[in-house]
């Protein structure tokens, strides 16, 4: 994917592995992106299995987002 010139007005998706630490961290990071960089919409999704790739419905939804952040919350 090509690099975004700005995050202003974009949709950013977060894909979590479902572990406890990811929820709070991604929530905080999402608020920062909105407040400091003008992100219009934050989407949070959680994989059904923490050790497997993202579910097909999440992968399909990614096409609607401008940027994606994924990570683990151990």
C-alpha positions in Angstrom: 0.0 0.0 0.0 1.2 3.5 -0.7 2.0 5.7 2.3 -0.6 8.2 3.4 0.3 11.9 3.2 -1.8 12.6 6.3 -4.1 10.9 8.7 -6.5 13.8 8.7 -10.1 12.5 8.0 -9.0 8.9 7.6 -10.3 5.6 9.0 -7.8 3.6 11.0 -8.5 0.0 11.9 -7.0 -1.9 14.9 -6.8 -5.7 14.8 -6.2 -7.2 18.2 -5.2 -10.7 19.2 -7.8 -10.5 22.0 -5.4 -10.5 24.9 -6.1 -8.1 27.7 -3.2 -5.7 27.2 -4.1 -4.9 23.6 -7.6 -3.5 24.3 -6.4 -0.7 26.6 -3.3 0.1 24.5 -5.2 0.3 21.2 -7.9 2.3 22.8 -5.4 4.9 24.0 -3.6 4.9 20.7 -6.8 5.4 18.8 -7.8 8.4 21.0 -4.3 9.9 20.4 -4.7 9.5 16.6 -8.0 11.2 16.7 -7.0 14.1 19.0 -3.5 14.7 17.6 -3.7 13.7 14.0 -7.4 14.2 13.0 -8.3 10.6 12.3 -12.0 10.6 11.7 -12.9 7.0 12.6 -11.3 4.3 14.6 -12.4 0.6 14.1 -11.5 -2.1 16.6 -11.6 -5.8 15.6 -10.5 -8.8 17.6 -9.3 -12.1 16.0 -11.2 -15.2 17.0 -8.0 -17.1 17.6 -5.0 -15.2 18.9 -2.4 -17.5 17.2 -4.0 -17.5 13.8 -4.2 -15.0 11.0 -7.1 -12.5 11.0 -10.5 -13.9 10.2 -11.7 -13.6 6.6 -14.4 -11.1 7.4 -11.8 -8.8 9.1 -9.5 -9.1 6.1 -12.4 -8.2 3.8 -13.2 -5.2 5.9 -9.6 -3.9 5.8 -10.3 -2.7 2.2 -12.6 0.0 3.7 -9.8 1.4 6.0 -7.0 3.8 5.1 -4.5 2.3 7.6 -4.3 -0.8 9.9 -2.5 -1.3 13.2 -2.2 -4.9 14.4 -0.4 -6.3 17.4 -0.4 -8.5 20.5 -1.3 -7.6 24.0 0.7 -10.0 26.2 
